Amino acid sequence: QVQLVESGGGLVQAGGSLRLSCATSGRTVSSLFMGWFRQAPGKEREFVARINRSGSRTYSADSVKGRFTISRDNAKNTVYLQMNSLKPEETAVYYCAAGDIGTMTSREIQYWGQGTQVTVSS
């Protein structure tokens, strides 16, 4: 069974930065497509970014392009989300996700982490 454990969330002021980590166990992370989603209060869960197995290709939502960077260290079985220039409206629970299908739509995700809270104050 694959387990994903997020860390790095917290409280930050608008314009600040955070780096989220997702530690994977139960399966070699290099065999999985990985991504990040978020869910704000009262809203649907939304896609943030994804990365292919080798880390050579990434894709991000338009709303975070140029500010958020997804990366992975397969030797450490860990995926990261570097978030810069954070905005108050990006306050949400951020979830790590993994699966065998590269497009990583919500339906295609096989494994979810428990989430980590990110709060951006104005």
SVG drawing of the C-alpha trace seen along z (x, -y; Angstrom):
<svg xmlns="http://www.w3.org/2000/svg" viewBox="-19 -42 38 44">
<polyline fill="none" stroke="black" stroke-width="0.4" points="0.0,0.0 1.4,-3.4 1.4,-6.1 1.9,-9.8 2.8,-12.1 2.8,-15.8 4.7,-18.3 5.7,-21.9 2.4,-23.7 1.8,-26.6 1.0,-30.2 2.7,-32.7 2.1,-36.3 0.9,-37.3 3.9,-37.4 5.8,-34.9 7.0,-31.4 6.6,-27.9 8.0,-24.5 5.8,-21.5 7.2,-18.0 5.6,-14.7 7.3,-11.6 6.3,-8.4 6.5,-4.8 5.2,-1.4 6.3,-1.8 9.3,-3.3 8.4,-6.9 10.2,-6.8 7.5,-4.4 4.7,-7.0 3.5,-10.1 3.1,-12.7 1.2,-15.9 -0.3,-18.4 -3.9,-19.5 -5.5,-21.9 -9.0,-22.5 -10.1,-25.8 -13.0,-26.0 -16.3,-25.6 -14.6,-24.9 -13.9,-21.9 -10.5,-20.2 -8.4,-21.6 -5.2,-20.6 -2.0,-22.6 0.9,-20.8 2.2,-17.4 5.5,-15.9 6.4,-12.8 8.3,-9.8 11.8,-11.1 11.2,-14.7 12.0,-15.9 8.5,-17.2 6.2,-19.3 2.8,-20.9 1.2,-23.6 -2.2,-25.2 -2.3,-28.7 -3.0,-30.3 0.3,-29.2 2.6,-29.3 5.7,-31.3 5.2,-31.1 5.0,-27.5 7.5,-24.8 7.0,-21.1 10.1,-18.9 11.1,-15.4 14.1,-13.6 13.6,-10.0 16.6,-8.9 14.7,-10.3 11.3,-9.2 10.1,-12.7 8.2,-15.3 8.3,-19.0 6.1,-22.0 7.9,-25.3 5.4,-28.1 6.4,-31.7 4.5,-35.0 1.6,-33.4 -1.8,-35.0 -4.5,-35.0 -6.9,-33.2 -4.5,-30.3 -5.3,-29.4 -6.3,-25.7 -5.4,-22.2 -2.8,-21.0 -2.8,-17.3 -0.1,-15.2 -1.3,-12.7 0.2,-9.8 -0.8,-7.4 0.1,-5.4 -1.5,-7.8 0.4,-10.9 -2.5,-13.2 -3.5,-12.9 -7.0,-14.0 -8.9,-13.5 -10.4,-10.3 -7.1,-8.9 -5.4,-9.5 -4.8,-6.3 -3.2,-7.5 -3.8,-10.7 -2.0,-12.1 -3.9,-13.4 -3.2,-17.0 -1.4,-19.9 -2.9,-23.2 -1.5,-26.4 -2.8,-29.7 -1.9,-32.9 -2.6,-36.0 -3.2,-39.4"/>
</svg>
